[in-house]
């Protein structure tokens, strides 16, 4: 995760880089840049949390660290996204270093493995965590 700018914003909350299992993509935005050579930017907001081994009185596992993380993928190419829906939980989010493939400056391959809704893949030059903020899962919005 050393190659991900701002990774410490997430690792400071969780103590590790989360797997994004059961996380939910709430926004997936693709923008072209003014300079053709830079490639598009993909910015994604993901509600990520930690599931503990503690059990609540209602019998469910206790979840903590509800966070809305904004991830930015710059210099994107081969963007494929399908099935964005009213709910977009993930089996996981993976980021692989592909520099050894020498893909003209593309350094990462990214996959959003959806369990329902979104499924996405892309290649990109840079990955960054640009923001984290508390998330209220009850109202599906940033916590006040």
Number of C-alpha atoms within 10 A of each C-alpha: 14 7 12 16 15 17 19 16 16 20 13 10 16 15 9 12 14 16 15 21 18 19 23 24 27 19 13 16 10 14 12 14 13 9 8 9 8 13 17 20 21 21 20 18 20 23 27 26 23 19 14 10 10 11 11 10 8 7 8 10 13 14 14 12 15 20 25 28 21 19 22 23 23 22 22 26 18 10 15 11 14 11 13 17 12 11 14 23 25 23 18 17 18 14 17 12 14 17 14 8 10 9 13 8 13 20 22 23 20 20 18 21 20 23 16 16 17 22 20 17 18 18 24 25 21 18 25 16 20 14 16 19 17 16 21 15 14 7 8 11 13 14 14 7
